Structure formats: structure tokens, C-alpha cells
Amino acid sequence: MNHRARRLPRLAALTLIGGLLGALLGTALSGCQSDADLAAKNQIPDEPPEALYNQGMAALQSGNIADATRFFEEVEKQHPYSAIAPQAEIMDAYAYYRGNRYDEAVAAVEHFLDLHPGNKAAAYAYYLKALCYYEQIEDVRRDQKTTEQALAALQEVVDRFPGTSYARDAALKIDLTRDHLAGKDMEIGRWYEGRLQYLAAINRFRSVVEKYQTTSHVPEALERLTECYLALGVTDEAQTAAAVLGYNYPGSTWYQVSYDLLKAKNLKPEKKPGSWLNDVF
């Protein structure tokens, strides 16, 4: 009697657990059924390539990027050898770009170029890839890997398709991109100079002068070189930096700062033989 009484709670517990497991299993099965129903509902039925493409365009024009990419990608899935498939692939890349999904856009461009390197839309594809990098350029205080990727991609457009509208716009963006990279070197150079690490600072300012001569940062870079060389007691290089600054940017306020620094040490701007600056300018 007592033994049977002790088993009753255990049987009740097992019955309760069994009921809970059944409920959970039912929920899981219901969830799987819902996922299957959802997948079936989202599946795009077989249609002519033009119909799929037009639905993609309609979705893109209405701002529905997700549906646009689905329809464009479905053209290739259902009709990979159709005449409109290459256009759908490039529009797929553009739709991702419009949605600021740059990684997917670049992947779609590269997929298009792998399949159709000689297609008439190749110039636009290279340009679109460059835009994806260009529009992700970060503030100069951040890492500039994307800026370097943008510069390389823009240069590729100019080299591959000279004389096109894509190349002309890429050339303008190259100037802005190079100015941005020069700005990054200036930011780091100032940081080093502020901590009296003059050699490290000089390397950054020199990089600006040698690699980015057409940018807006060169006058300041020359003035900073004057400061750093004076701090190290390398007066010949300081005088040459100021002389180059005065010759190339005579109206710059940076030249006046350099002139005053030299004057305070009874020196004047003057090109000295043997300076690396003489070879650059």
C-alpha cells in the first residue's frame, strides 16, 4: 500500500512531463509547417524572363529593394541563357547599391563581370563597384582601407574606359579620394608631432608631399616639415621646405608661419643642395 502510494506522484509527474513535451512538439511541428508554408508562399513561380525582369523593375521603382533583388536573381535562376539575364544581373547589383547593401552589390558586380567580361554594360559595372567603395569612405580618424579600395577601383575605371563619362566622373572622385588619404596622413603626422615624435611625423608629412602633390594638404605638410626639421636641428631641410613652400604657394598662410619660424632662428627660406625636396619639386 505504501509502495503504491509512493509511485503515484512519480506517475503524475511523468504524465505532466509527457503532456508538456507533446505541447512543445506540437508547437515545433506547427512552426516547421509555418516555415514551409512561408517558403512556399515566397517562392516565385516559373515565368518568362521579361515578366520577372519587369516585376523586379517595378519593385525597384517602388523602393522595395528586397523584392527587386529576388526577381532579378530569379531571371538568372530560371532563364540563365536568356538575352535579358545579363541585364537582370547588373540591375541586381544596382538594386543592392540603392539599398546601401554595398557588399552584396560588389559581389553581384563581380559575378556579372565573371560571366560577361565583354558585355557593353561592363564599364558601368566597374563604375558601380567603385561607387560602392567610394560611398563608404570613413572620416580621416578611422581606418582608410575602404578609401584605398575606392581609389584602386576608380583608377581601374579610368584606365579601362578612358574618354567615357564614367572615366571623367571617376577622375574627379580620384582627386577627392587622394585628398582624403592625404588628410589621413596629416592627421597621423600631427599626432606624432604633438608627442614630439618628430621622425615619425616627418615620414607622414613627407608621404603627403611625395604621393599627394595635387591635394590641398601639401602647404601645411611643408610647413609641418619646417617645424619638425627645426625641432631636430636639421636646418638645411627646414630652410628648403620653407623655400619650396614659398615658391609654390607664395600666398599661403602656411608660408608665413614657416618664414616666421626660420626668422626666429636667424634663418631664411633657402633651397639647400642634397635635399629630397629638390627632387620632388
C-alpha positions in Angstrom: 0.0 0.0 0.0 2.7 2.4 0.9 4.8 1.4 -2.1 1.9 2.1 -4.4 1.3 5.4 -2.7 4.9 6.4 -3.3 4.6 5.7 -7.1 1.6 7.9 -7.6 3.4 11.3 -7.5 6.0 9.9 -9.9 3.3 8.8 -12.4 1.7 12.1 -12.1 5.0 13.9 -12.8 5.6 11.7 -15.9 2.2 12.3 -17.2 2.7 16.1 -16.8 6.1 16.0 -18.5 4.6 13.9 -21.3 1.9 16.5 -21.7 4.4 19.3 -21.8 6.6 17.5 -24.4 3.6 16.9 -26.5 2.6 20.5 -26.4 6.2 21.6 -27.3 6.5 19.1 -30.1 3.2 20.2 -31.4 4.4 23.8 -31.4 7.6 22.8 -33.1 5.8 20.9 -35.8 3.4 23.8 -36.2 6.4 26.1 -36.5 8.0 23.9 -39.2 4.7 23.8 -41.0 4.5 27.6 -40.9 8.1 27.9 -42.2 7.3 25.5 -45.0 4.1 27.5 -45.8 6.1 30.7 -45.8 8.7 29.3 -48.1 6.1 28.1 -50.5 4.3 31.4 -50.4 7.5 33.3 -51.1 8.6 31.0 -53.9 8.4 32.7 -57.3 6.6 30.6 -59.9 8.2 30.0 -63.3 7.5 32.9 -65.6 9.0 34.3 -68.8 12.3 36.2 -68.2 10.8 39.5 -69.3 7.9 39.2 -66.8 10.3 38.5 -63.9 12.6 41.4 -65.0 9.6 43.8 -65.3 8.4 42.8 -61.8 11.9 43.5 -60.5 11.9 46.9 -62.1 8.5 47.7 -60.6 9.7 46.7 -57.2 12.8 48.8 -57.5 10.9 51.9 -58.6 8.6 51.5 -55.6 11.6 51.2 -53.3 11.1 47.6 -52.4 14.8 46.5 -52.7 14.3 43.0 -51.3 11.7 42.1 -53.9 13.6 43.7 -56.7 16.7 41.6 -56.0 14.6 38.5 -55.7 13.0 39.0 -59.1 16.3 39.9 -60.8 18.0 36.9 -59.3 15.1 34.7 -60.4 15.7 35.7 -64.0 19.1 34.1 -63.9 17.9 31.1 -61.9 15.0 30.3 -64.2 16.5 31.6 -67.5 20.3 31.7 -67.2 20.8 31.8 -71.0 18.1 34.3 -71.9 19.1 37.5 -73.6 17.8 39.6 -70.7 19.8 37.6 -68.0 22.9 39.9 -68.1 20.8 43.0 -67.7 19.0 41.4 -64.8 22.3 40.6 -63.2 23.6 44.2 -63.4 20.2 45.5 -62.2 20.5 43.1 -59.2 23.8 44.8 -58.4 22.3 48.3 -58.8 19.3 47.3 -56.5 21.7 46.3 -53.8 23.6 49.5 -54.2 20.4 51.5 -54.0 19.6 49.7 -50.7 23.1 50.6 -49.3 23.9 46.9 -49.2 27.4 47.5 -50.7 29.0 44.1 -50.0 26.1 42.4 -51.9 26.4 44.9 -54.7 30.1 44.3 -55.1 29.6 40.6 -55.1 26.8 40.9 -57.7 29.1 43.1 -59.9 31.9 40.6 -59.7 29.5 37.8 -60.6 28.3 39.8 -63.6 31.9 40.5 -64.8 33.0 36.9 -64.3 30.2 35.8 -66.6 30.1 38.7 -69.1 33.5 40.5 -69.2 32.9 41.8 -72.7 29.4 42.9 -72.1 28.5 46.5 -73.1 27.5 47.2 -69.5 30.9 46.3 -68.2 32.0 49.9 -68.0 29.0 50.7 -65.8 29.7 47.6 -63.7 33.2 48.7 -62.9 32.0 52.2 -62.2 29.2 50.9 -59.9 31.8 48.8 -58.0 33.9 51.9 -57.5 30.9 53.8 -56.2 30.2 51.1 -53.6 33.6 51.7 -52.1 33.6 55.4 -52.6 30.3 55.9 -50.7 31.7 54.0 -47.7 34.7 56.3 -47.2 35.1 57.0 -43.5 36.2 60.0 -41.6 40.0 60.5 -41.6 40.1 59.5 -38.0 39.0 56.0 -38.9 40.7 53.2 -40.9 41.1 54.1 -44.6 41.1 50.6 -46.1 37.8 51.4 -48.0 39.3 54.6 -49.2 42.2 52.7 -50.7 39.8 50.2 -52.3 37.8 53.1 -53.8 41.0 54.7 -55.2 42.0 51.4 -56.9 38.5 50.8 -58.3 38.2 54.4 -59.6 41.6 54.2 -61.2 40.6 50.9 -62.9 37.6 52.7 -64.4 39.8 55.5 -65.8 42.4 53.0 -67.1 39.9 50.6 -68.7 37.4 53.1 -70.2 39.2 56.4 -71.0 37.1 59.0 -72.6 33.8 57.8 -71.2 31.5 59.7 -68.8 32.3 57.0 -66.2 36.0 57.7 -66.5 35.5 61.5 -66.3 33.5 61.2 -63.1 35.9 58.6 -61.7 38.8 61.1 -62.3 37.0 63.8 -60.2 36.4 61.3 -57.4 40.0 60.2 -57.5 41.1 63.7 -56.7 38.7 63.7 -53.7 39.8 60.3 -52.6 43.5 61.2 -52.8 42.8 64.3 -50.8 41.1 62.2 -48.2 44.1 59.8 -47.9 46.5 62.8 -47.6 44.2 64.1 -44.8 44.7 60.8 -43.0 48.5 61.1 -43.2 48.3 64.6 -41.9 46.1 63.5 -39.0 48.7 60.9 -38.0 51.6 63.2 -38.6 50.1 65.9 -36.3 49.5 63.2 -33.7 53.2 62.2 -33.8 54.4 65.8 -33.8 52.2 66.6 -30.8 54.0 63.9 -28.9 57.5 65.1 -30.0 58.0 62.0 -32.2 59.4 64.1 -35.0 60.9 61.4 -37.2 57.6 59.5 -37.4 55.8 62.8 -38.1 58.3 63.7 -40.9 57.6 60.3 -42.5 53.9 61.1 -42.7 54.3 64.7 -43.9 56.8 63.5 -46.5 54.3 61.0 -47.7 51.8 63.7 -48.4 54.4 65.8 -50.3 55.6 62.9 -52.4 52.4 61.0 -53.1 49.7 63.6 -53.0 51.2 66.7 -54.5 47.9 67.9 -56.1 46.0 67.9 -52.9 45.1 70.8 -50.6 47.2 69.4 -47.8 50.7 70.0 -49.3 51.2 73.6 -48.0 50.5 72.5 -44.4 52.7 69.4 -44.9 55.6 71.6 -46.0 55.1 73.9 -43.0 55.0 71.0 -40.6 58.2 69.7 -42.2 59.8 73.0 -41.4 58.7 72.7 -37.8 59.9 69.2 -37.3 63.2 69.7 -39.0 63.9 72.8 -36.9 63.0 70.8 -33.8 65.6 68.2 -34.7 68.1 70.9 -35.6 68.2 69.8 -39.3 68.2 73.4 -40.5 69.1 72.7 -44.2 65.9 70.7 -44.7 63.9 73.2 -42.7 65.1 76.0 -44.9 64.4 74.0 -48.1 60.9 73.0 -47.0 60.1 76.7 -46.4 61.7 77.8 -49.7 59.7 75.2 -51.7 56.5 76.3 -49.8 57.2 79.9 -50.6 57.9 79.3 -54.3 54.9 77.0 -54.9 52.4 78.6 -52.6 53.6 82.2 -52.1 50.2 83.5 -50.8 49.7 80.7 -48.3 49.4 81.5 -44.6 51.4 78.3 -44.0 54.4 80.0 -45.7 54.2 83.0 -43.4 54.3 80.6 -40.4 57.4 78.9 -41.8 59.0 82.2 -42.6 58.5 83.4 -39.0 59.8 80.2 -37.5 63.0 80.5 -39.5 63.4 84.2 -38.8 63.2 83.5 -35.1 66.4 81.4 -35.5 68.1 83.9 -37.8 67.5 81.7 -40.8 65.6 82.3 -44.1 63.9 80.1 -46.6 66.6 78.8 -49.0 66.9 75.7 -51.1 69.9 73.6 -50.0 71.7 71.1 -52.2 71.1 67.4 -51.4 67.6 67.9 -50.1 65.0 65.3 -51.1 62.6 68.1 -51.6 64.6 69.4 -54.6 63.8 66.1 -56.4 60.1 66.2 -55.6 59.5 69.8 -56.8 
